[in-house]
């Protein structure tokens, strides 16, 4: 279930890009960053989150990561600017490795 949440995120974002462009008045560059910033942070946080899982327990890190991923997802849904949306995507990217 946790991997589904992280994997489904990319699909949902791809479908929502035209709507986000209008709602947030985002440029083409902003739309590219919406996807890229998540993937960059996700890749960068893989190793540190894995170490936390080894140290404190995988189940605990999984649950905390899912909570933060949910918060980031809710924050991105309620964001009113490009920067708010990107900050929410960063939070989701940090939480992603612990969820998968």
C-alpha positions as CSV (number, residue, x, y, z in Angstrom):
1,X,0.0,0.0,0.0
2,X,2.8,2.4,0.9
3,X,4.6,1.9,-2.4
4,X,1.3,2.5,-4.2
5,X,1.0,5.9,-2.6
6,X,4.4,7.0,-3.8
7,X,4.0,5.5,-7.2
8,X,0.6,6.8,-7.8
9,X,1.8,10.3,-7.0
10,X,3.6,10.7,-10.3
11,X,0.6,9.6,-12.2
12,X,-1.7,12.0,-10.4
13,X,0.7,14.9,-10.9
14,X,1.0,14.2,-14.7
15,X,-2.8,14.3,-15.0
16,X,-3.1,17.4,-12.9
17,X,-0.4,19.5,-14.6
18,X,-2.8,21.4,-16.9
19,X,-5.1,22.3,-14.0
20,X,-2.1,23.3,-11.8
21,X,-0.8,25.5,-14.6
22,X,-4.1,27.5,-14.6
23,X,-4.8,27.5,-10.9
24,X,-1.3,28.5,-9.8
25,X,-0.4,30.5,-12.9
26,X,2.6,28.3,-13.3
27,X,5.0,28.6,-16.2
28,X,6.3,25.7,-18.2
29,X,9.5,25.8,-16.1
30,X,7.5,25.7,-12.9
31,X,5.6,22.6,-14.2
32,X,8.8,20.9,-14.9
33,X,10.1,21.6,-11.4
34,X,6.9,20.2,-9.9
35,X,8.0,16.8,-11.1
36,X,11.7,17.2,-10.9
37,X,12.0,18.6,-7.4
38,X,10.1,15.6,-6.0
39,X,12.4,13.2,-7.8
40,X,15.6,15.0,-6.9
41,X,14.7,15.1,-3.2
42,X,13.4,11.5,-3.3
43,X,16.7,10.3,-4.7
44,X,18.8,12.4,-2.3
45,X,16.9,11.2,0.8
46,X,17.0,7.4,0.0
47,X,20.2,6.7,1.8
48,X,19.6,8.8,5.0
49,X,16.0,7.5,5.4
50,X,17.3,3.9,4.9
51,X,19.8,4.5,7.7
52,X,17.0,5.8,9.9
53,X,15.0,2.7,9.2
54,X,18.0,0.5,10.2
55,X,18.6,2.4,13.3
56,X,15.0,3.0,14.6
57,X,13.0,0.3,13.0
58,X,11.5,0.0,9.5
59,X,7.9,0.0,10.7
60,X,8.3,3.2,12.7
61,X,10.0,5.0,9.9
62,X,7.4,3.7,7.4
63,X,4.5,5.1,9.6
64,X,6.2,8.4,10.2
65,X,7.1,8.7,6.5
66,X,3.5,7.9,5.4
67,X,2.2,10.6,7.8
68,X,4.6,13.2,6.4
69,X,3.8,12.1,2.9
70,X,0.1,12.6,3.7
71,X,0.8,16.0,5.1
72,X,2.8,17.0,2.0
73,X,0.0,15.7,-0.2
74,X,-2.6,17.7,1.7
75,X,-0.4,20.8,1.7
76,X,0.0,20.5,-2.1
77,X,-3.7,20.2,-2.5
78,X,-4.3,23.4,-0.6
79,X,-1.4,25.4,-1.9
80,X,-2.1,28.8,-3.5
81,X,1.2,29.6,-5.0
82,X,4.0,27.8,-7.0
83,X,6.4,28.1,-4.0
84,X,3.9,26.5,-1.6
85,X,3.3,23.7,-4.0
86,X,7.0,23.1,-4.5
87,X,7.6,23.1,-0.7
88,X,4.9,20.5,-0.3
89,X,6.5,18.4,-3.0
90,X,9.9,18.6,-1.2
91,X,8.2,17.3,2.0
92,X,6.7,14.5,-0.1
93,X,10.1,13.7,-1.6
94,X,11.7,13.5,1.8
95,X,9.0,11.2,3.1
96,X,8.9,9.0,-0.1
97,X,11.8,6.7,0.6
98,X,10.5,5.7,4.0
99,X,7.2,4.8,2.4
100,X,8.6,2.5,-0.2
